[in-house]
Amino acid sequence: IVGDNALVFAFSSGRMLFGCLLIRALALRLNLAPPRWAACLAYLVFGLANPMPYNLARAAVYEAAIAAGACFFVAGLYCALNALFASNGRTFRRWLLGASIAFGLAGASRVSLMPACVMALAVVYTARARSRFRLEDALRVLLYGAVPFGLITVAQLGLNYLRFGSWLEFGVSYQLGYKF
């Protein structure tokens, strides 16, 4: 049986990996060459930032969802950054596809991340559309950025309907705390 603690550890490790890759990619894009000790300190601070130590110490279903959302969101940011600076259209579409899938999974893990995911995809698309590719490529690129995200979102809404009998019920009304 895969317990909640294994999921929290795996997603926290994924967040750490993609976060370190994102920090490194940003430093390379900005032509920064920090000393090795400073880079290692940045990785350590990112990896131990709140709430990850708490989530690792108290791993449960709620913490697994938080860790999954953080992992997929940071992975989406990493893919989106690489999409923005891709050298050609094919590489851009691949990174955009990865960002779309990662942001879709982040939104499915934590519905509160959905607006940030939509905004990040929109920023990548419009920044790239203004600077590098022709108008006739816009629809194809929109498909790479929107279709995977949309399919994951529709699957999550269908799962909500099967579980709770409502498309937009994410389990909030079944919580024991404050009623929304």
N, C-alpha and C positions, 0 to 999 in steps of 0.2 A: 504494500500500500504506500502510495506517495502521499506523505503528510503535508500539512500546511507549511511546516518548517522547511521542508525541501523546496517547495515552491517559492517561499519568501527568499531563501538563500539563492536559488537560481535566478530569480528576477532581479534581486539586488546585485548579484554578480554581473548580470547583463547590463544593468544600469551603470555600474562602475566601468565596465569595458567600453560601452558606447560613449560614456562621459569622458573617459580618458582619450578616446579617439577624437571626440569633438574638440576637446581642449587642444590637442596636438594639431588638428586640422586648422583651427582658428589661428594658432600661433604661426603656422606655416603660411597661411593666407595673408596675415598681417606682417610677414617678414620679420617676426620676432625670433630671437635666438636666446631664450632665457637660459641661465646656467642649469645644469642637470639637477642640482639640488632644488632649485625653484620649481622646475617642472614636476619633480617627484612630490614636492610639497603641495603643489596644485592638485595633483592626482589624489593624494591622501586626503586633503580637505574635501574635495568633491566626493570621494568615496565614503567618508565618515560624516558627511553633512546630515543634519537633522531631516527627517525622522528615521534614517536608515538604522542606526544602532538600536533604537527602541524597537523598530519592527523586527530586527533580527533576534532581539532578546525575548520578544513576545509574539511569536509567529502564530497567527490564526487566519481565518478566512478573510477578515477585513484587511489585515496587513498584507495578505497575498494579493488582493486586488489593488491596493495602493502601490505595492512594489511592481506589479505587472504594468500598471498604468505609467509609472515613472520610467520603467525600462523601455517600453515601447515608445513613449514620447521622446526620450533622449535619443533613441535609435532613429526616430523620424527626423529629429533635428539634425543629426549627423548626415543622414541621407539627403535632406533638403539642402544643407550647406554644400555638399558635393554636387548636387544638381545645379545649384546656382553658378558654380564655377566649372562646370563640365566643358570640355574643349570642343565637343561636337554634339549634334542633335541626338545621335543614338545613345551616347553615354548619358546625356541629360535625361532622356526618357527612361533609361534603366534606373537611375538614381531617383527620379520622380516616382517611378513605380514602387521602389522600395520605401520611399517616404509615405506614399499613399497607403500601402499595406501597414506600415508601422503605426501611422496615425490612426488608421481604422481600428487596429487592435488596441491602441491606447484609449480611444473613445469607447470601445466595447468593454474594456476593463474598468474604466472610471468615466461615467457619463459626464462628469464635471469637466473633464479634459476636452470634450467635444468642441466647444467654441475655439479653444486655442489651436486645436488640430486643423479646423477649417480655415482659420486665419493664416496659419503657417503655410498651408497648401496654396492659399490664394496669393500670399506674398511671393512664394517661389514662382508661381505661374506668371503673375503680372510682371515681376522683375525680369524674368527671362523673356517674356513676350515683348517687352519694350526694347530690350537690348540686342537680342541675338538671332531670333528666328523669324522666318517669313510668316505672313498672315495665313497662308494656306496650310501651314503646319499646326496652327493653333488648335484646331478641332482634334487632331490626332493626339497632341500633347495633353489636351484637356481629358481625353479618354484615359490616358495613362495615369493622370493625377486624380481623376474623380471616380472612375468606375470601380477600382478595387476598394477605395474608401466607402463608396456608396453600397457596394455589395456586402461588405462587412457590417455596415450600419443596418441595412435591411435584415441581414441574418440575426443581428442582435435584437431588433424590434420583433422579429418572428419568434425568437426564443422567449422574449418577454411575454408575448401573447400565449405561448404554450405553457409557460410557468405560472403566470399570474392572471391570464384571461384579458389582458389589456396590452396594447402595443407600447404604450408610454409608461407602464408601471415597471420600475426598476427595483422593486422590493422595498422602497422607502416606507410605504404604508404598513409594512409588516415589522418594522423596527420596534423595539421595546422602549426606546427613548422618546424624544419629542416628536409629536405627530405633525406632519406638514399639511 
